[in-house]
Amino acid sequence: MQQHSQNREQEKVPLFPKWSYWYWLVIGFLGLLIVLFYFFTKHFA
């Protein structure tokens, strides 16, 4: 059982305490890219 808890410590996500923060960061970044590309194509249309 001790080995299992040590593996769990090694699997910790760097920078953020939870994986859900990473998911929200990626979703937000993709949303930002969509908005930027929308305005980019509108400007050059």
N, C-alpha and C positions, 0 to 999 in steps of 0.2 A: 504494500500500500504506500510505503514511503516513496518508492520509485515513481509511482503515478503522480504524486504531488510535486515531485521535482520536475517531471516532464511538463506539468501544467505551468510551472513557473517559467520554464524555458519558452513556452508558446505564447507568452505575453506579447501584446501588440506594442511596438515602439510608438512613442509620441502621444498616443491617445490611450486612455484606460479601457475603452470598450471598442469592440469591432463595429458596433452600430454607428459610432462617430465617423469611422472611415467610410461606411456606406453612405451616410448623409453628405460627407465631403465630396465623394465621387458623383452622387446625384446632383448636388449643387453645381459642381464644375461642369457637368454635361449640360445642365440647364443654362448655365452662363454661356457656354459655347453655342448652343442653339440660338439664344438671343443675339449674340454677337454676329453670327453668320446670317441671321435674318436681316439685321440692319445693314450688314455689309452688302448683301445682294440687293437690298432695296436701294441703297445708295448708288450702286453701279448699274441699276436696271435701266 
